[in-house]
Amino acid sequence: MNWIEIAGHMGGIMSSITFIPQVYKAWKSKSVGDLSLTMMIIVFISTIVWLIYGISLNLWPVIIANTIICFLSLLLLYFKFTFKR
């Protein structure tokens, strides 16, 4: 693995973990009123597009990061529709 692949994996990890604090806070507080539904839908759709791109070019950093982001954004969308306040 060369330095550019390491940079790709590190960037993917950093991008992926940005959603973890928000998912945790929403889960603990059971409150997602301040989250924009439009933004969450855009994030979800963009991760699907990135996944298609990464899979078609066999780019593992892109595939891994966007799989994690897709899962976390799905959780936030689930919370948005489940939590009432």
C-alpha positions in Angstrom: 0.0 0.0 0.0 1.5 3.3 -1.0 1.1 6.7 0.6 -1.7 7.8 -1.7 -3.8 4.7 -0.8 -3.1 5.4 2.8 -4.3 9.0 2.3 -7.4 7.7 0.6 -8.2 5.3 3.5 -7.5 8.0 6.1 -9.8 10.5 4.3 -12.5 7.8 4.1 -12.2 7.1 7.8 -12.4 10.8 8.7 -15.4 11.4 6.4 -17.2 8.3 7.9 -16.8 9.2 11.5 -18.2 12.7 11.1 -21.7 11.3 11.3 -21.1 9.2 14.5 -21.5 12.0 17.0 -24.8 13.1 15.4 -26.2 9.6 15.3 -25.2 9.0 18.9 -26.8 12.3 20.0 -30.0 11.7 18.1 -30.2 8.1 19.6 -29.6 9.2 23.1 -31.9 12.3 23.1 -34.5 10.7 20.8 -34.7 14.2 19.2 -34.0 15.0 15.6 -36.1 18.1 15.1 -33.1 20.3 14.2 -31.9 17.9 11.5 -32.8 18.9 8.0 -34.7 16.1 6.2 -33.6 17.6 2.8 -30.0 17.5 3.8 -30.2 13.9 5.0 -31.9 12.8 1.7 -29.2 14.6 -0.3 -26.4 12.9 1.8 -28.1 9.5 1.3 -28.4 9.9 -2.5 -24.9 11.3 -2.8 -23.5 8.2 -1.0 -25.3 5.9 -3.3 -23.8 7.8 -6.3 -20.3 7.6 -4.7 -20.9 3.9 -4.0 -21.7 3.2 -7.7 -18.6 5.2 -8.7 -16.4 3.4 -6.2 -17.7 -0.1 -7.1 -17.4 0.5 -10.8 -13.7 1.5 -10.4 -12.9 -0.8 -7.5 -11.9 2.0 -5.3 -11.9 0.5 -1.8 -11.5 3.7 0.2 -14.5 5.2 -1.6 -16.5 2.0 -1.2 -15.8 1.6 2.5 -16.3 5.2 3.5 -19.6 5.6 1.6 -20.9 2.3 2.8 -20.4 3.6 6.4 -21.9 7.0 5.6 -24.8 5.4 3.8 -25.6 3.3 6.9 -25.3 6.2 9.3 -27.4 8.5 7.1 -30.0 5.7 6.9 -30.0 5.6 10.7 -30.6 9.3 10.9 -33.4 9.1 8.4 -34.9 6.3 10.4 -34.7 8.4 13.6 -36.2 11.4 11.7 -39.3 9.4 10.9 -39.4 7.5 14.2 -38.7 10.1 16.9 -41.6 12.5 17.3 -40.0 15.5 18.9 
